[in-house]
């Protein structure tokens, strides 16, 4: 698979150019409202003094770093505010390749394509670790693939595209493997607010110099356009490498966006996130019921925003996805975009209020 060229736009463009109505279930852009406090924060910021429109500290607003650190039980000096989780992952992977021996990056199969593309961009040697039949990652399989050539191990929980989550035992074992092989575990936890199983455990719970945790408010606050994420570095050496690289490449992150996120963190209660999770669980139930009625196989989502499914008589190629757009009016991402283990599957993003309509179209097409 070509991981150097972003593939999502190919499907989105094809769906946009269709001469009929298409339900977009391609990308994970939330369709629900951001927190009220975030809108209020933006509105208030418009009346701020001129100095509030200048550069913030390169590593992020001090108050935002302190707020995150307080919530996560961290030292603020471990945190860098980044341009989304994408930059956070880039800084972590680049730092791991520079600091630890080896040039290999272990990725799961299926993999979120941007991890693989980033490995290519960094001239790393990617190795893909297959997940099990239930979508879960077996630490013993990771251990079998890891070696002294491994510099970075990237995991994502709750997971995109499979929707599985890793429990404390799995995360602890993965950190242990990174320590054994003198590698860095990069744990992307951007979907941590979307755990439906109660299984999710953060790698922050494991004290180690061999793990970096990345996150973002893009999904949890429905603000993918704000680009406010962060990375937590365990050592001064990793932190300083990332801080310098961040400053040289982007200087800093948006000050108004950081300020709005800070206000939302302070003034948004758990009810906001519970409401969103309940909405998504309802969508999952409706959509998976429809998949079952259509004779499809699917991975039961334990977290995140996606359902990975195998439709009868439909492969996971770009051509099959285009046919699904043409004949059923539903757009998803082909399994081949994520690797070889689920190349006969299609990933559907449940970030549209038209989930039930999409389900009905699939039933009509295949049942």
Order of alpha helices (4+ residues) and beta strands (2+ residues): alpha-beta-alpha-alpha-beta-alpha-beta-alpha-beta-alpha-beta-alpha-beta-beta-beta-alpha-alpha-alpha-beta-beta-alpha-beta-beta-beta-alpha
